[in-house]
Amino acid sequence: MRGLPRTKTMPAASVGLPLTPTLSPDGGEGDGTPHAICARMERHGEKIIAPRPHSSDSAASNERHVMSILIVLVALLVPLFFVLVYVISSFNKLVGLRNRFKNAFAQIDVQLKRRYDLIPNLVETAKGYLKHERGTLEAVITARNAASAASTRAAANPGDPAAMKELMAAESTLGGSLGRLFALSEAYPDLKANTTMNNLMEELTSTENKVSFARQAYNDSAMTYNTARESFPSNIIAGMFQFTPAELFQIENKAEKEAPKVSFS
């Protein structure tokens, strides 16, 4: 009796549900498990087709990976962008304030130079009347020359503490010398009546007033700059870019601090 023909089994990739029994080479029923089926296929030289992953799953996984990277980059770059904008804004603000007080000092320098030019003419006019006060006149010229040199150094670097303190000291000395000259001229009626002397003193007084106004404008600008420089978090930017403090221009007037002397004799 002939045996029944052997049936070809399905590939392993299609095996998912319980399989129907197949016939063994001797005509009987064989084992229908996937393991037995694979063994019989290998004996007969048939290839087992392995399952392939779905391409849609791989693409979705890559897309999720890219999105994760983008989210991380955005989380890092957005705060850095705002920090950069703040740094640039603070830097530009400090530069603007620094230029403002430097310009204010330039106005002081203009008036100081005008004042320094008037003083030699004033001394030359008084020299003809104050022949016995040579020391006072020389003191005025010496103080004027020192103040002019200090002003030149301060103008080269407005707000620099060392230069500003030198200028303030020189201006204080010059003011004291001029004060003694004016007090001395009161004792000489002919000098007081001199037209040239009177014109020079009036012009000098007007220049002194302009210096005072310019000095106040400079101090206001310097104070605004110093406040911005010292405030948090602008002080971090100021420290990073070396924005140094601006020294105020304050001339000490000793006469204002002295109590008036009263005498009943």
C-alpha positions in Angstrom: 0.0 0.0 0.0 1.3 3.3 -1.0 1.9 5.9 1.6 0.1 9.2 1.4 2.2 12.1 -0.1 3.9 14.3 2.3 2.4 17.8 2.7 4.8 20.9 2.7 4.7 22.7 5.9 4.2 26.5 6.2 7.2 28.8 6.9 7.9 29.4 10.6 7.0 33.1 10.2 3.4 32.1 9.6 3.1 29.8 12.6 1.1 31.6 15.2 -1.9 29.5 16.0 -2.0 25.7 16.8 -1.2 23.8 13.6 -3.0 20.8 12.2 -1.1 17.6 12.4 1.0 16.6 9.4 2.0 13.2 8.1 5.3 11.6 9.0 7.4 9.9 6.3 5.9 6.5 7.1 2.3 7.7 6.6 1.5 8.3 10.2 0.7 11.5 12.0 3.7 13.5 13.1 4.2 16.0 15.8 2.5 19.3 14.8 4.4 21.6 17.2 6.4 24.5 15.7 9.7 22.8 16.9 8.9 19.6 15.1 7.8 21.4 11.9 11.1 23.4 11.9 13.1 20.2 12.4 11.3 18.5 9.4 11.8 21.6 7.2 15.5 21.6 8.0 15.8 17.9 7.1 14.2 18.5 3.7 16.3 21.5 3.0 13.6 24.1 3.2 14.5 27.7 4.4 12.9 29.1 7.4 11.8 32.7 6.8 12.6 34.8 9.9 10.1 37.6 10.7 11.3 41.1 9.8 10.6 44.2 12.0 8.1 46.6 10.8 9.7 49.7 9.2 6.9 52.0 10.6 8.0 51.1 14.2 11.6 52.0 13.4 10.6 55.4 11.9 8.4 56.2 14.9 11.3 55.4 17.3 13.7 57.7 15.4 11.1 60.5 15.4 10.7 60.2 19.1 14.5 60.3 19.6 14.8 63.5 17.4 12.0 65.2 19.3 13.7 64.4 22.6 16.9 66.0 21.4 15.0 69.1 20.2 13.2 69.5 23.5 16.5 69.4 25.4 18.1 71.9 23.1 15.2 74.3 23.4 15.2 73.9 27.2 18.9 74.9 27.2 19.0 77.6 24.5 16.0 79.6 25.5 17.3 80.6 29.0 20.7 81.3 27.5 19.1 83.6 24.9 17.4 85.6 27.6 20.6 85.8 29.7 22.5 87.0 26.7 19.9 89.7 25.9 20.1 90.9 29.5 23.9 91.0 29.5 23.9 93.1 26.3 21.2 95.4 27.6 23.0 96.0 30.9 26.3 96.6 29.1 24.8 99.1 26.8 23.1 100.9 29.7 26.3 101.2 31.6 28.2 102.5 28.6 25.5 105.1 28.0 25.6 106.3 31.7 29.4 106.4 31.6 29.5 108.5 28.4 26.9 110.8 30.0 29.1 111.7 33.1 32.1 112.0 30.9 30.3 114.5 28.7 29.2 116.3 31.9 32.9 116.6 33.0 33.8 118.0 29.6 31.5 120.9 30.3 33.3 121.5 33.6 36.6 121.4 31.8 35.5 124.1 29.4 34.6 126.4 32.2 37.8 125.6 34.2 40.0 126.5 31.2 38.1 129.8 30.9 38.8 130.4 34.5 42.4 129.6 34.3 42.8 132.0 31.4 41.3 134.8 33.4 43.5 134.5 36.5 46.8 135.6 34.9 45.1 138.8 33.6 43.7 139.4 37.0 47.1 139.0 38.6 48.8 141.3 36.1 46.2 144.0 36.7 46.6 143.8 40.5 50.4 143.7 40.3 50.6 147.4 39.6 48.7 148.2 42.9 49.9 145.4 45.1 53.7 145.9 44.8 54.2 144.8 48.4 52.0 141.7 48.1 54.3 139.8 45.8 53.9 136.5 47.8 50.1 136.6 47.5 50.2 137.1 43.7 52.8 134.3 43.2 50.8 132.0 45.3 47.8 132.6 43.1 49.8 131.9 39.9 51.3 128.7 41.4 48.0 127.4 42.5 46.5 128.2 39.1 49.2 126.3 37.2 48.8 123.2 39.5 45.0 123.3 39.1 45.4 123.5 35.3 47.7 120.5 35.2 45.4 118.5 37.4 42.4 119.4 35.2 44.2 118.2 32.1 44.9 114.8 33.8 41.3 114.5 35.0 39.9 115.4 31.6 42.0 112.5 30.1 40.2 110.0 32.4 37.0 111.6 33.8 35.8 110.0 37.0 39.1 108.4 37.9 39.4 108.5 41.7 43.1 109.5 41.8 42.8 112.2 39.1 39.6 113.6 40.5 41.1 113.8 44.1 44.1 115.6 42.7 41.9 118.1 40.9 39.7 118.7 43.9 42.8 119.4 46.1 44.3 121.8 43.5 41.0 123.6 43.1 40.6 124.0 46.8 44.1 125.5 47.0 43.4 127.8 44.1 40.1 129.0 45.7 41.9 129.8 48.9 44.6 131.8 47.1 42.0 133.8 45.1 40.0 134.4 48.3 43.1 136.0 49.9 43.7 138.1 46.8 40.1 139.4 46.8 40.3 140.2 50.5 43.5 142.0 50.1 42.2 144.1 47.2 39.5 145.5 49.5 42.3 147.4 51.3 43.3 149.2 48.1 40.6 151.7 47.0 42.5 152.5 43.7 42.5 148.8 42.8 38.8 148.5 43.6 38.1 151.4 41.4 40.1 150.0 38.4 37.7 149.3 35.6 39.8 146.4 34.2 40.0 144.8 37.6 36.3 145.1 38.1 35.5 143.6 34.7 37.9 140.7 35.3 36.4 140.0 38.8 32.9 140.0 37.4 33.8 137.7 34.6 35.6 135.4 37.0 32.6 135.3 39.3 30.3 134.4 36.4 32.7 131.6 35.4 32.7 130.3 38.9 29.0 130.1 38.8 29.1 128.2 35.5 31.7 125.8 37.0 29.3 125.2 40.0 26.4 124.3 37.7 28.5 122.1 35.5 29.9 120.4 38.6 26.4 119.7 39.9 25.4 118.2 36.5 28.5 116.0 36.5 27.8 114.8 40.1 24.2 113.9 39.2 25.4 111.9 36.2 28.1 110.2 38.1 25.8 109.3 40.9 23.3 107.7 38.5 26.1 105.7 36.9 27.4 104.5 40.3 23.9 103.5 41.4 23.4 101.4 38.2 26.9 100.0 38.5 26.4 98.9 42.2 22.8 97.5 41.8 22.3 93.8 41.5 22.5 92.1 39.1 24.1 94.9 37.0 27.1 94.8 39.4 28.0 91.4 37.9 28.1 92.9 34.4 30.1 95.9 35.7 32.6 93.6 37.3 32.9 91.4 34.2 33.6 94.3 31.9 35.6 96.5 34.4 33.2 99.4 34.8 35.1 101.3 37.5 33.3 103.7 39.9 33.2 107.4 39.1 34.5 109.9 41.7 32.3 112.9 42.5 33.7 116.4 42.0 33.3 118.0 45.4 35.4 121.0 46.5 35.7 121.4 50.2 34.8 124.9 51.3 36.4 125.4 54.7 34.7 128.8 55.2 31.2 127.1 55.1 32.3 124.6 57.8 33.7 127.2 60.2 31.3 128.7 62.8 31.0 132.5 62.5 33.0 134.4 65.1 31.1 137.0 67.1 32.9 139.7 68.9 31.3 142.4 71.1 34.5 144.4 71.7 
